[in-house]
Amino acid sequence: MIAAAGAAGIGLLVGFGLGLTLINPGADAAENAQNLLHPWVTLFGGIIQTGVLAALTYLFFLPFILNYKLAYTSFIPWTGSHTPLWAYLDILGLFLFLIISWMVAETIAWFSDLEDAGRINIRRLAPWLVIGVGALALVTLAASAQYEVAAVGLPLMVWAVALFLRPNMPIEKRAILAILTLALLLSMMVEVIVLQGDLSRMNTVFKFYVQVWILMGITAAAAFGWLWPALSRALTLPRQVWGAALAVLVFLAALYPLLATRAKMEDRWAPAAPHTLDGMAYMAFAQDYDQNVSFSLKPDYDALRWMQDNIQGTPVVLEAHTTEYLWGNRVTVYTGLPAIVGWNWHQRQQRPDQSDEVFNRVAVVDSIYNTVDENVAMQLMQRYHVRLIMLGDLERAYYNSAGLAKFVSMADEGKLTILYNHENTVIYEVTDANP
């Protein structure tokens, strides 16, 4: 759903951009004379260009479109907590500072041009401006009582639209103002609605805010480029104050990679683990606690290293299936070998029309480990082409000891071959399975 919404938004922006290239509504008549003399040609030309672009996009992405399944298909109202204003400014403050500064400069230039041309009298217009700003302030105050982000997003969006409609506004500035409006709209949208089926509103905020960050970054970069010449004409004191504020914001933003890296490094499963690029080194020092059992990951570490060095091809592995965000799927993660089922939730997200099959495979894994009937276990393993069986502390924590004991009997009977046996961790190979 997020991908579809993003694609639709990009399509609208592209179509809007093509329209702007054909005719600039605020430009002088001479500039658009040819288009204005042939409005229907201009209109149909824009429709045809947009249609051709959409058709080619569909054609080039056809394999993806035919196979893609939506995990989320609808929005519902969001009734939970909302983004605090400080968090919004913390994430986007630097961008907003540059954008608002540019908008102030554009507004001043707009009124100066109008006054110089004798089109308006600022003193006569002032009461109406006060009324308009006051009305907007009241609406913003009412909205921000529930949605703090609206305190920034709503007035900025109205302001951006007003500048967009400014006569003689260059086309590139109109495009940037449209991008800004979309970014503000998205940041307020996630305060009101959420994708049905989301974990709270985690993916809704995360995925849409990625778009907000990119759109705001583009807008801020363009705004700074246009603002720079105006700064050279500003008075010394305001320019120095503005520069100091920008320096502080840039410094604070630059702290993020330093502080975030440190925080990430300190968030360690095993503090005693070495600082290394080896993504498995922590296992030799880590302890896990699951199903009311505590066990070391060192035996898993040794077994996984052995598998990496000795297992050839891509045999299907049977290993414990755990709930999300726990020590599960460790064989498939660290060896790349296939298993009966992967991470439950991700499998269902990627295959929403096969959720029943995912749950069925989870049940199959449980059955193979828990059943005391060797024939039932063998039939299930043959059905799913299992060649390797992992039996470590994790499996012993999750499954019945009586069911796990059958693997010893099957090995004694020649149905299984012990490939690895070290520190209470055993890897069996199925010798009586269909290839």
DOFI-410573 format. One record per residue (C-alpha): x, y, z. Coordinates in steps of 0.2 Angstrom, whole numbers, padded with zeros to 4 digits, always signed. Example, Ala and Ser with C-alpha at 12.3 -4.5 7.8 and 13.67 -1.06 7.14 Angstrom:
REM DOFI-410573
+0062-0022+0039
+0068-0005+0036
REM end
This chain:
REM DOFI-410573
+0000+0000+0000
+0014+0012+0004
+0023+0008-0012
+0007+0010-0022
+0004+0027-0013
+0021+0032-0017
+0020+0027-0035
+0004+0037-0036
+0012+0052-0028
+0027+0052-0040
+0015+0050-0055
+0005+0065-0049
+0021+0075-0047
+0028+0070-0064
+0011+0074-0072
+0011+0091-0063
+0029+0094-0069
+0025+0090-0087
+0011+0103-0085
+0022+0116-0079
+0034+0114-0093
+0020+0117-0105
+0013+0132-0098
+0018+0143-0083
+0001+0151-0077
+0009+0166-0069
+0021+0171-0083
+0019+0186-0094
+0007+0184-0109
+0021+0186-0121
+0031+0171-0113
+0016+0160-0115
+0009+0167-0131
+0010+0152-0141
+0003+0140-0128
-0011+0152-0124
-0016+0154-0143
-0018+0135-0143
-0025+0129-0126
-0032+0113-0133
-0016+0108-0141
-0007+0112-0125
-0019+0102-0115
-0019+0087-0126
+0000+0088-0127
+0002+0087-0109
-0011+0072-0108
-0002+0063-0121
+0015+0065-0113
+0009+0059-0096
+0000+0044-0104
+0016+0039-0114
+0026+0040-0098
+0014+0030-0088
+0013+0017-0102
+0032+0015-0103
+0033+0014-0084
+0020+0000-0084
+0029-0009-0097
+0046-0008-0090
+0040-0013-0073
+0027-0027-0079
+0036-0042-0071
+0036-0033-0054
+0018-0027-0056
+0012-0044-0061
+0020-0053-0046
+0018-0039-0032
+0005-0042-0019
-0001-0029-0007
+0001-0032+0011
-0009-0017+0016
-0024-0012+0006
-0033+0001+0016
-0031+0016+0028
-0040+0018+0045
-0042+0033+0057
-0027+0034+0069
-0033+0036+0087
-0016+0033+0096
-0002+0045+0101
+0004+0058+0090
+0021+0066+0085
+0027+0079+0097
+0032+0095+0090
+0049+0094+0097
+0052+0078+0088
+0046+0085+0072
+0058+0100+0073
+0072+0089+0079
+0071+0078+0063
+0067+0092+0051
+0073+0108+0060
+0088+0112+0049
+0078+0110+0033
+0063+0120+0039
+0075+0134+0045
+0082+0136+0027
+0065+0134+0019
+0056+0147+0030
+0070+0159+0028
+0068+0158+0009
+0049+0160+0010
+0052+0175+0020
+0063+0183+0007
+0051+0178-0007
+0037+0186+0002
+0046+0202+0005
+0051+0203-0013
+0033+0199-0018
+0026+0214-0008
+0040+0225-0013
+0037+0222-0032
+0018+0225-0029
+0021+0241-0020
+0034+0247-0032
+0022+0243-0047
+0008+0253-0038
-0003+0238-0038
-0006+0238-0019
-0005+0249-0004
+0003+0240+0010
-0005+0251+0024
-0022+0248+0016
-0019+0229+0014
-0012+0227+0032
-0029+0225+0041
-0034+0211+0029
-0017+0203+0031
-0020+0204+0050
-0037+0196+0048
-0031+0182+0037
-0016+0178+0048
-0027+0179+0063
-0040+0167+0056
-0026+0155+0050
-0018+0156+0068
-0035+0151+0076
-0037+0136+0064
-0019+0131+0068
-0021+0133+0086
-0037+0122+0086
-0028+0109+0075
-0012+0109+0085
-0021+0105+0101
-0023+0088+0095
-0010+0087+0082
+0006+0096+0087
+0014+0094+0070
+0000+0105+0063
+0007+0120+0072
+0021+0120+0059
+0013+0111+0044
-0003+0120+0042
+0003+0138+0041
+0018+0133+0031
+0007+0124+0018
-0005+0139+0016
+0010+0150+0014
+0018+0139+0001
+0001+0138-0009
+0000+0157-0008
+0018+0159-0015
+0014+0146-0028
+0000+0157-0034
+0011+0172-0035
+0011+0180-0052
+0027+0179-0062
+0034+0166-0050
+0047+0156-0060
+0042+0138-0065
+0057+0130-0055
+0051+0139-0039
+0033+0133-0042
+0039+0115-0043
+0049+0117-0027
+0034+0124-0018
+0023+0110-0024
+0036+0097-0017
+0036+0107-0001
+0017+0106+0000
+0017+0087-0003
+0030+0085+0011
+0020+0095+0023
+0004+0086+0018
+0012+0069+0021
+0019+0073+0038
+0002+0078+0044
-0007+0064+0035
+0001+0051+0046
-0006+0060+0061
-0023+0056+0056
-0023+0040+0047
-0014+0023+0048
-0012+0008+0036
-0024-0005+0042
-0014-0020+0049
+0002-0010+0054
+0011-0013+0070
+0004+0002+0079
+0008+0015+0066
+0027+0011+0064
+0028+0007+0046
+0016+0021+0041
+0027+0034+0050
+0043+0026+0045
+0040+0024+0027
+0031+0040+0023
+0043+0050+0033
+0057+0043+0022
+0048+0052+0008
+0046+0068+0019
+0064+0068+0023
+0069+0067+0004
+0056+0080-0001
+0061+0092+0012
+0080+0090+0009
+0077+0094-0010
+0067+0109-0005
+0079+0115+0008
+0094+0113-0005
+0085+0124-0018
+0079+0136-0005
+0097+0139+0001
+0103+0142-0017
+0090+0155-0020
+0092+0163-0003
+0111+0165-0004
+0111+0181-0015
+0098+0189-0005
+0108+0187+0011
+0122+0197+0003
+0110+0212+0002
+0103+0210+0020
+0109+0221+0034
+0124+0216+0043
+0116+0212+0060
+0102+0201+0054
+0114+0192+0042
+0125+0188+0057
+0111+0182+0068
+0104+0171+0054
+0122+0164+0050
+0124+0160+0068
+0108+0151+0069
+0112+0141+0054
+0129+0137+0061
+0121+0130+0077
+0108+0120+0067
+0122+0113+0056
+0133+0109+0071
+0118+0100+0079
+0114+0090+0064
+0132+0085+0061
+0132+0078+0079
+0120+0064+0074
+0132+0052+0065
+0144+0054+0080
+0131+0052+0094
+0120+0039+0084
+0136+0028+0080
+0141+0029+0099
+0123+0024+0104
+0122+0010+0092
+0139+0003+0097
+0134+0004+0116
+0118-0006+0112
+0126-0023+0112
+0119-0040+0116
+0136-0045+0123
+0146-0030+0130
+0161-0041+0131
+0161-0046+0113
+0175-0039+0103
+0174-0024+0092
+0175-0031+0074
+0168-0032+0057
+0164-0050+0060
+0145-0050+0062
+0145-0067+0071
+0159-0064+0084
+0146-0058+0097
+0139-0076+0098
+0154-0083+0107
+0150-0071+0122
+0131-0069+0121
+0118-0078+0132
+0099-0080+0127
+0084-0082+0138
+0069-0089+0130
+0055-0101+0136
+0061-0098+0154
+0078-0106+0149
+0095-0097+0149
+0108-0104+0137
+0124-0098+0128
+0125-0095+0110
+0143-0101+0109
+0137-0119+0104
+0127-0111+0090
+0141-0101+0084
+0153-0116+0083
+0139-0126+0074
+0136-0112+0061
+0154-0110+0058
+0156-0128+0055
+0141-0128+0043
+0148-0113+0033
+0165-0123+0031
+0158-0140+0027
+0140-0140+0020
+0140-0141+0001
+0125-0136-0010
+0108-0129-0003
+0100-0143+0007
+0084-0138+0016
+0087-0136+0035
+0075-0140+0049
+0077-0128+0064
+0067-0120+0078
+0054-0108+0073
+0052-0093+0085
+0041-0078+0086
+0048-0062+0078
+0063-0052+0085
+0069-0067+0095
+0084-0079+0092
+0076-0088+0077
+0081-0093+0059
+0099-0092+0064
+0104-0106+0052
+0096-0098+0037
+0102-0081+0042
+0120-0086+0044
+0122-0099+0031
+0110-0094+0018
+0103-0112+0017
+0084-0114+0014
+0072-0119+0028
+0054-0125+0029
+0048-0107+0034
+0057-0091+0036
+0052-0076+0047
+0033-0078+0049
+0028-0060+0048
+0040-0056+0034
+0034-0071+0024
+0016-0066+0026
+0020-0048+0021
+0028-0054+0005
+0015-0067+0002
-0001-0060+0008
-0011-0072-0002
-0002-0087+0005
-0003-0083+0024
-0012-0100+0027
+0003-0109+0019
+0015-0099+0030
+0006-0104+0046
+0004-0122+0040
+0023-0123+0038
+0026-0116+0056
+0014-0130+0062
+0024-0143+0051
+0040-0138+0060
+0032-0140+0077
+0025-0157+0072
+0042-0164+0066
+0051-0159+0082
+0037-0163+0094
+0030-0179+0087
+0036-0196+0095
+0031-0205+0079
+0046-0207+0068
+0036-0211+0053
+0026-0195+0054
+0042-0185+0056
+0050-0194+0041
+0034-0191+0030
+0034-0173+0034
+0053-0171+0031
+0051-0180+0014
+0037-0169+0009
+0047-0153+0012
+0064-0161+0006
+0072-0158+0023
+0090-0164+0022
+0098-0157+0038
+0091-0156+0056
+0097-0144+0069
+0096-0149+0087
+0103-0137+0099
+0099-0128+0115
+0086-0117+0106
+0076-0133+0100
+0077-0140+0117
+0070-0124+0124
+0055-0124+0112
+0051-0143+0109
+0046-0158+0119
+0060-0169+0125
+0051-0185+0121
+0049-0178+0103
+0067-0174+0102
+0072-0191+0108
+0066-0199+0093
+0081-0192+0083
+0093-0202+0093
+0083-0218+0089
+0082-0213+0070
+0101-0211+0070
+0103-0228+0078
+0091-0236+0065
+0101-0228+0051
+0088-0216+0045
+0098-0201+0051
+0117-0198+0051
+0126-0188+0064
+0136-0175+0054
+0141-0164+0069
+0140-0167+0088
+0148-0154+0100
+0143-0145+0116
+0125-0152+0116
+0122-0147+0098
+0119-0160+0085
+0117-0159+0066
+0108-0173+0058
+0107-0178+0039
+0092-0187+0033
+0098-0203+0025
+0081-0210+0021
+0073-0195+0012
+0068-0193-0006
+0080-0182-0016
REM end
